[in-house]
Amino acid sequence: MVDPNASWRDTAREAKLGPFNAIAFVPLLLFLFNIGWRTFFILVLTLATLQTLEYFGFGPATFARYVRSLIAGKRRSASPWWM
């Protein structure tokens, strides 16, 4: 019998289908609707990039935040820029 209190247990996990992140299936759908070498290479490049990020412990959103923090730099101003 399924515990009714455990229905929210896995909701914080990233959506995956097998070993691939759910975001990887957007280029797959693009490839299936427009079969060609260009979309195939976009699909392979996207899958390889997302799997490499996952190997290093980053998800797509986490990596975007990491890049944003690198662009912003270490120095944070204490007052707003418009004052």
Distance bins in CASP14 RR format, pairs under 12 A and 6 or more apart:
PFRMAT RR
TARGET T0000
AUTHOR 0000-0000-0000
RMODE 2
METHOD distances of the structure
MODEL  1
2 9 0 0 0 0 0 1 0 0 0 0 0
3 9 0 0 0 0 1 0 0 0 0 0 0
10 16 0 0 0 0 0 1 0 0 0 0 0
13 21 0 0 0 0 0 1 0 0 0 0 0
13 22 0 0 0 0 0 1 0 0 0 0 0
13 59 0 0 0 0 0 1 0 0 0 0 0
14 20 0 0 0 0 0 1 0 0 0 0 0
14 21 1 0 0 1 0 0 0 0 0 0 0
14 22 1 0 0 1 0 0 0 0 0 0 0
14 23 0 0 0 0 1 0 0 0 0 0 0
14 24 0 0 0 0 0 1 0 0 0 0 0
14 50 0 0 0 0 0 1 0 0 0 0 0
14 53 0 0 0 0 0 1 0 0 0 0 0
14 54 0 0 0 0 1 0 0 0 0 0 0
14 57 0 0 0 0 0 1 0 0 0 0 0
14 58 0 0 0 0 0 1 0 0 0 0 0
14 59 1 0 0 1 0 0 0 0 0 0 0
14 60 0 0 0 0 1 0 0 0 0 0 0
14 61 0 0 0 0 1 0 0 0 0 0 0
14 62 0 0 0 0 1 0 0 0 0 0 0
15 21 1 0 0 1 0 0 0 0 0 0 0
15 22 1 1 0 0 0 0 0 0 0 0 0
15 23 0 0 0 0 1 0 0 0 0 0 0
15 24 0 0 0 0 0 1 0 0 0 0 0
15 25 0 0 0 0 1 0 0 0 0 0 0
15 59 0 0 0 0 0 1 0 0 0 0 0
15 60 0 0 0 0 0 1 0 0 0 0 0
15 61 0 0 0 0 0 1 0 0 0 0 0
16 22 1 0 0 1 0 0 0 0 0 0 0
16 23 0 0 0 0 1 0 0 0 0 0 0
16 24 0 0 0 0 1 0 0 0 0 0 0
16 25 0 0 0 0 0 1 0 0 0 0 0
16 50 0 0 0 0 0 1 0 0 0 0 0
16 51 0 0 0 0 0 1 0 0 0 0 0
16 54 0 0 0 0 1 0 0 0 0 0 0
16 59 0 0 0 0 0 1 0 0 0 0 0
17 23 0 0 0 0 0 1 0 0 0 0 0
17 24 0 0 0 0 1 0 0 0 0 0 0
17 25 1 0 0 1 0 0 0 0 0 0 0
17 28 0 0 0 0 1 0 0 0 0 0 0
18 24 0 0 0 0 0 1 0 0 0 0 0
18 25 0 0 0 0 0 1 0 0 0 0 0
18 51 0 0 0 0 0 1 0 0 0 0 0
18 54 0 0 0 0 0 1 0 0 0 0 0
19 47 0 0 0 0 1 0 0 0 0 0 0
19 50 0 0 0 0 0 1 0 0 0 0 0
19 51 1 0 0 1 0 0 0 0 0 0 0
19 54 0 0 0 0 1 0 0 0 0 0 0
19 55 0 0 0 0 0 1 0 0 0 0 0
20 26 0 0 0 0 0 1 0 0 0 0 0
20 27 0 0 0 0 0 1 0 0 0 0 0
20 28 0 0 0 0 1 0 0 0 0 0 0
20 43 0 0 0 0 0 1 0 0 0 0 0
20 46 0 0 0 0 1 0 0 0 0 0 0
20 47 1 0 0 1 0 0 0 0 0 0 0
20 48 0 0 0 0 0 1 0 0 0 0 0
20 49 0 0 0 0 0 1 0 0 0 0 0
20 50 1 0 0 1 0 0 0 0 0 0 0
20 51 1 0 0 1 0 0 0 0 0 0 0
20 53 0 0 0 0 0 1 0 0 0 0 0
20 54 0 0 0 0 1 0 0 0 0 0 0
20 60 0 0 0 0 0 1 0 0 0 0 0
21 27 0 0 0 0 0 1 0 0 0 0 0
21 28 0 0 0 0 0 1 0 0 0 0 0
21 46 0 0 0 0 1 0 0 0 0 0 0
21 47 0 0 0 0 1 0 0 0 0 0 0
21 49 0 0 0 0 0 1 0 0 0 0 0
21 50 1 0 1 0 0 0 0 0 0 0 0
21 51 0 0 0 0 1 0 0 0 0 0 0
21 52 0 0 0 0 0 1 0 0 0 0 0
21 53 0 0 0 0 1 0 0 0 0 0 0
21 54 1 0 0 1 0 0 0 0 0 0 0
21 57 0 0 0 0 0 1 0 0 0 0 0
21 58 0 0 0 0 0 1 0 0 0 0 0
21 59 1 0 0 1 0 0 0 0 0 0 0
21 60 1 0 0 1 0 0 0 0 0 0 0
21 61 0 0 0 0 0 1 0 0 0 0 0
21 62 0 0 0 0 0 1 0 0 0 0 0
21 63 0 0 0 0 0 1 0 0 0 0 0
22 28 0 0 0 0 0 1 0 0 0 0 0
22 29 0 0 0 0 0 1 0 0 0 0 0
22 50 0 0 0 0 0 1 0 0 0 0 0
22 59 0 0 0 0 0 1 0 0 0 0 0
22 60 0 0 0 0 1 0 0 0 0 0 0
22 61 0 0 0 0 0 1 0 0 0 0 0
23 29 0 0 0 0 0 1 0 0 0 0 0
23 46 0 0 0 0 1 0 0 0 0 0 0
23 47 0 0 0 0 0 1 0 0 0 0 0
23 49 0 0 0 0 0 1 0 0 0 0 0
23 50 1 0 0 1 0 0 0 0 0 0 0
23 51 0 0 0 0 0 1 0 0 0 0 0
23 53 0 0 0 0 0 1 0 0 0 0 0
23 54 0 0 0 0 0 1 0 0 0 0 0
23 59 0 0 0 0 1 0 0 0 0 0 0
23 60 1 0 1 0 0 0 0 0 0 0 0
23 61 0 0 0 0 1 0 0 0 0 0 0
23 63 0 0 0 0 0 1 0 0 0 0 0
23 64 0 0 0 0 0 1 0 0 0 0 0
24 30 0 0 0 0 0 1 0 0 0 0 0
24 31 0 0 0 0 0 1 0 0 0 0 0
24 42 0 0 0 0 0 1 0 0 0 0 0
24 43 0 0 0 0 1 0 0 0 0 0 0
24 44 0 0 0 0 0 1 0 0 0 0 0
24 45 0 0 0 0 0 1 0 0 0 0 0
24 46 1 0 0 1 0 0 0 0 0 0 0
24 47 1 0 1 0 0 0 0 0 0 0 0
24 48 0 0 0 0 1 0 0 0 0 0 0
24 49 0 0 0 0 1 0 0 0 0 0 0
24 50 1 0 1 0 0 0 0 0 0 0 0
24 51 0 0 0 0 1 0 0 0 0 0 0
24 52 0 0 0 0 0 1 0 0 0 0 0
24 53 0 0 0 0 0 1 0 0 0 0 0
24 54 0 0 0 0 1 0 0 0 0 0 0
24 59 0 0 0 0 0 1 0 0 0 0 0
24 60 0 0 0 0 1 0 0 0 0 0 0
25 31 0 0 0 0 1 0 0 0 0 0 0
25 32 0 0 0 0 1 0 0 0 0 0 0
25 43 0 0 0 0 1 0 0 0 0 0 0
25 46 0 0 0 0 1 0 0 0 0 0 0
25 47 0 0 0 0 1 0 0 0 0 0 0
25 50 0 0 0 0 0 1 0 0 0 0 0
26 32 0 0 0 0 0 1 0 0 0 0 0
26 33 0 0 0 0 0 1 0 0 0 0 0
26 39 0 0 0 0 0 1 0 0 0 0 0
26 42 0 0 0 0 0 1 0 0 0 0 0
26 43 0 0 0 0 1 0 0 0 0 0 0
26 46 1 0 0 1 0 0 0 0 0 0 0
26 47 0 0 0 0 0 1 0 0 0 0 0
26 50 0 0 0 0 0 1 0 0 0 0 0
26 60 0 0 0 0 0 1 0 0 0 0 0
27 33 0 0 0 0 0 1 0 0 0 0 0
27 34 0 0 0 0 0 1 0 0 0 0 0
27 38 0 0 0 0 0 1 0 0 0 0 0
27 39 1 0 0 1 0 0 0 0 0 0 0
27 40 0 0 0 0 1 0 0 0 0 0 0
27 41 0 0 0 0 1 0 0 0 0 0 0
27 42 1 0 1 0 0 0 0 0 0 0 0
27 43 1 0 1 0 0 0 0 0 0 0 0
27 44 0 0 0 0 1 0 0 0 0 0 0
27 45 0 0 0 0 1 0 0 0 0 0 0
27 46 1 0 1 0 0 0 0 0 0 0 0
27 47 1 0 0 1 0 0 0 0 0 0 0
27 48 0 0 0 0 0 1 0 0 0 0 0
27 49 0 0 0 0 0 1 0 0 0 0 0
27 50 0 0 0 0 1 0 0 0 0 0 0
28 34 0 0 0 0 0 1 0 0 0 0 0
28 35 0 0 0 0 0 1 0 0 0 0 0
28 39 0 0 0 0 1 0 0 0 0 0 0
28 40 0 0 0 0 0 1 0 0 0 0 0
28 42 0 0 0 0 0 1 0 0 0 0 0
28 43 1 0 1 0 0 0 0 0 0 0 0
28 44 0 0 0 0 0 1 0 0 0 0 0
28 46 0 0 0 0 1 0 0 0 0 0 0
28 47 0 0 0 0 1 0 0 0 0 0 0
28 50 0 0 0 0 0 1 0 0 0 0 0
29 35 0 0 0 0 0 1 0 0 0 0 0
29 39 0 0 0 0 1 0 0 0 0 0 0
29 42 0 0 0 0 0 1 0 0 0 0 0
29 43 0 0 0 0 1 0 0 0 0 0 0
29 46 0 0 0 0 0 1 0 0 0 0 0
30 36 0 0 0 0 0 1 0 0 0 0 0
30 38 0 0 0 0 1 0 0 0 0 0 0
30 39 1 0 1 0 0 0 0 0 0 0 0
30 40 0 0 0 0 0 1 0 0 0 0 0
30 41 0 0 0 0 0 1 0 0 0 0 0
30 42 1 0 0 1 0 0 0 0 0 0 0
30 43 1 0 0 1 0 0 0 0 0 0 0
30 46 0 0 0 0 1 0 0 0 0 0 0
31 37 0 0 0 0 0 1 0 0 0 0 0
31 38 0 0 0 0 1 0 0 0 0 0 0
31 39 1 0 1 0 0 0 0 0 0 0 0
31 40 1 0 0 1 0 0 0 0 0 0 0
31 41 0 0 0 0 1 0 0 0 0 0 0
31 42 1 0 0 1 0 0 0 0 0 0 0
31 43 1 0 1 0 0 0 0 0 0 0 0
31 44 0 0 0 0 1 0 0 0 0 0 0
31 45 0 0 0 0 0 1 0 0 0 0 0
31 46 0 0 0 0 1 0 0 0 0 0 0
31 47 0 0 0 0 0 1 0 0 0 0 0
32 39 0 0 0 0 1 0 0 0 0 0 0
32 40 0 0 0 0 0 1 0 0 0 0 0
32 43 0 0 0 0 1 0 0 0 0 0 0
33 39 0 0 0 0 1 0 0 0 0 0 0
33 43 0 0 0 0 0 1 0 0 0 0 0
34 40 0 0 0 0 0 1 0 0 0 0 0
34 42 0 0 0 0 0 1 0 0 0 0 0
34 43 0 0 0 0 0 1 0 0 0 0 0
35 43 0 0 0 0 0 1 0 0 0 0 0
36 42 0 0 0 0 1 0 0 0 0 0 0
36 43 0 0 0 0 1 0 0 0 0 0 0
36 44 0 0 0 0 0 1 0 0 0 0 0
37 43 0 0 0 0 0 1 0 0 0 0 0
37 44 0 0 0 0 0 1 0 0 0 0 0
38 44 0 0 0 0 0 1 0 0 0 0 0
38 45 0 0 0 0 0 1 0 0 0 0 0
39 45 0 0 0 0 0 1 0 0 0 0 0
39 46 0 0 0 0 0 1 0 0 0 0 0
40 46 0 0 0 0 0 1 0 0 0 0 0
40 47 0 0 0 0 0 1 0 0 0 0 0
41 47 0 0 0 0 0 1 0 0 0 0 0
41 48 0 0 0 0 0 1 0 0 0 0 0
42 48 0 0 0 0 0 1 0 0 0 0 0
42 49 0 0 0 0 0 1 0 0 0 0 0
43 49 0 0 0 0 0 1 0 0 0 0 0
43 50 0 0 0 0 0 1 0 0 0 0 0
44 50 0 0 0 0 0 1 0 0 0 0 0
44 51 0 0 0 0 0 1 0 0 0 0 0
45 51 0 0 0 0 0 1 0 0 0 0 0
45 52 0 0 0 0 0 1 0 0 0 0 0
46 52 0 0 0 0 0 1 0 0 0 0 0
46 53 0 0 0 0 0 1 0 0 0 0 0
46 60 0 0 0 0 0 1 0 0 0 0 0
47 53 0 0 0 0 0 1 0 0 0 0 0
47 54 0 0 0 0 0 1 0 0 0 0 0
48 54 0 0 0 0 0 1 0 0 0 0 0
48 55 0 0 0 0 0 1 0 0 0 0 0
49 55 0 0 0 0 0 1 0 0 0 0 0
49 56 0 0 0 0 0 1 0 0 0 0 0
49 58 0 0 0 0 0 1 0 0 0 0 0
49 59 0 0 0 0 0 1 0 0 0 0 0
49 60 0 0 0 0 1 0 0 0 0 0 0
49 63 0 0 0 0 1 0 0 0 0 0 0
50 56 0 0 0 0 0 1 0 0 0 0 0
50 57 0 0 0 0 0 1 0 0 0 0 0
50 58 0 0 0 0 1 0 0 0 0 0 0
50 59 1 0 0 1 0 0 0 0 0 0 0
50 60 1 0 0 1 0 0 0 0 0 0 0
50 61 0 0 0 0 0 1 0 0 0 0 0
50 62 0 0 0 0 0 1 0 0 0 0 0
50 63 0 0 0 0 1 0 0 0 0 0 0
51 57 0 0 0 0 0 1 0 0 0 0 0
51 58 0 0 0 0 0 1 0 0 0 0 0
51 59 0 0 0 0 0 1 0 0 0 0 0
51 60 0 0 0 0 0 1 0 0 0 0 0
52 58 0 0 0 0 1 0 0 0 0 0 0
52 59 0 0 0 0 0 1 0 0 0 0 0
52 60 0 0 0 0 0 1 0 0 0 0 0
52 63 0 0 0 0 0 1 0 0 0 0 0
53 59 1 0 1 0 0 0 0 0 0 0 0
53 60 1 0 0 1 0 0 0 0 0 0 0
53 61 0 0 0 0 0 1 0 0 0 0 0
53 62 0 0 0 0 1 0 0 0 0 0 0
53 63 1 0 1 0 0 0 0 0 0 0 0
53 64 0 0 0 0 0 1 0 0 0 0 0
53 66 0 0 0 0 1 0 0 0 0 0 0
53 67 0 0 0 0 0 1 0 0 0 0 0
54 60 0 0 0 0 1 0 0 0 0 0 0
54 62 0 0 0 0 0 1 0 0 0 0 0
54 63 0 0 0 0 1 0 0 0 0 0 0
55 63 0 0 0 0 0 1 0 0 0 0 0
56 62 0 0 0 0 0 1 0 0 0 0 0
56 63 0 0 0 0 1 0 0 0 0 0 0
56 66 0 0 0 0 0 1 0 0 0 0 0
57 63 0 0 0 0 1 0 0 0 0 0 0
57 66 0 0 0 0 0 1 0 0 0 0 0
58 64 0 0 0 0 1 0 0 0 0 0 0
58 65 0 0 0 0 1 0 0 0 0 0 0
58 66 1 0 0 1 0 0 0 0 0 0 0
58 67 0 0 0 0 1 0 0 0 0 0 0
59 65 0 0 0 0 1 0 0 0 0 0 0
59 66 0 0 0 0 1 0 0 0 0 0 0
59 67 0 0 0 0 0 1 0 0 0 0 0
60 66 0 0 0 0 0 1 0 0 0 0 0
60 67 0 0 0 0 0 1 0 0 0 0 0
61 67 0 0 0 0 0 1 0 0 0 0 0
61 68 0 0 0 0 0 1 0 0 0 0 0
62 68 0 0 0 0 0 1 0 0 0 0 0
62 69 0 0 0 0 0 1 0 0 0 0 0
63 69 0 0 0 0 0 1 0 0 0 0 0
63 70 0 0 0 0 0 1 0 0 0 0 0
64 70 0 0 0 0 0 1 0 0 0 0 0
64 71 0 0 0 0 0 1 0 0 0 0 0
65 71 0 0 0 0 0 1 0 0 0 0 0
65 72 0 0 0 0 0 1 0 0 0 0 0
66 72 0 0 0 0 0 1 0 0 0 0 0
66 73 0 0 0 0 0 1 0 0 0 0 0
67 73 0 0 0 0 0 1 0 0 0 0 0
69 75 0 0 0 0 0 1 0 0 0 0 0
69 76 0 0 0 0 0 1 0 0 0 0 0
77 83 0 0 0 0 1 0 0 0 0 0 0
END
